[in-house]
Amino acid sequence: MDFIEVVKQRRSVRKFAQEPIDKEELTEIIRIAAEAPSAGNEQMWHFYIIINDEKKKKMAELVSNKIERLIYDTKCNPEFFKQYIKAATFFVNAPAVIVVATKRYRSKIDMLLKESGLSDNEIENLRARPDFQSIGAVIQNLLLAAWDKGYGTCWMTGPCVARLELEVFLGIQQPYSLAAVIPIGKPQVIPASRGRKPIEEIVSIIE
C-alpha cells in the first residue's frame, strides 16, 4: 500500500476478528517498527508479545483491580466506572497483545547537567524526554506497519495505571518500564475517521 494511504487510512481498532496471527508476521512488524529513529540511536525499546488467552485475561484482571482500588472511595458514576474499565481492558479480546517497554535515555549533556546540580525532573523538563519521543516513533511505525499488512491496532496507555503490577507479571525488569499496550489483530470493525483539525489551526509559520 502507498505510504500516504497507509497513514491516512490507519484507524484505532477496538474490535478484532478471532483469527490467530502468525508469529513471524508479528516479529516482522516489530522489525519494521524498530527502524524508527531514537535519541543517540539508543533504541531504548523492548517488545513483549502475548498470545496466550489466560495471560491476557490475567493482564486485564490486574488492570481492572487496580482501577477499582484507585477510585473505590470516589463519587464516580457507576456507569462511567464500567466504561473506564472496559476502555482500559478491551485488549483482552485481541488475538495478540504487544507490550512496549522503554528505558530512560541519558546523554553526555544529561550527565553534565546532573553534575551541575540539577535534579532528574529538572533535566527531563529541560530535555523534553527524548526517550518518550523515541518510543513514540517506534510505536507509530508499528501501527503503520501492522495496518499495511492488514492488521488493526490501538495505542493504549490506559492499562499503564497498573504498570507496576503488569511489569511484575510480564517479567519486565529495570532499567525497562512499561510504556504502552497494543492489541493487534484483523479488524472486525474499521471505525470511520474521527476527523482532523484544519491545517490552519495546527501550523504557525514564523518568518
Secondary structure, DSSP 8 states (H G I E B T S, - for coil): --HHHHHHH--B---B------HHHHHHHHHHHTTS--GGG---EEEEEE--HHHHHHHHHHHHHHHHHHHTTS---HHHHHHHHHHHHGGGGSSEEEEEEEE----HHHHHHHHTT--HHHHHHHHT-HHHHHHHHHHHHHHHHHHHTT-EE--B-GGGGGHHHHHHHHT--TTEEEEEEEEEE-BSS---------HHHH-----
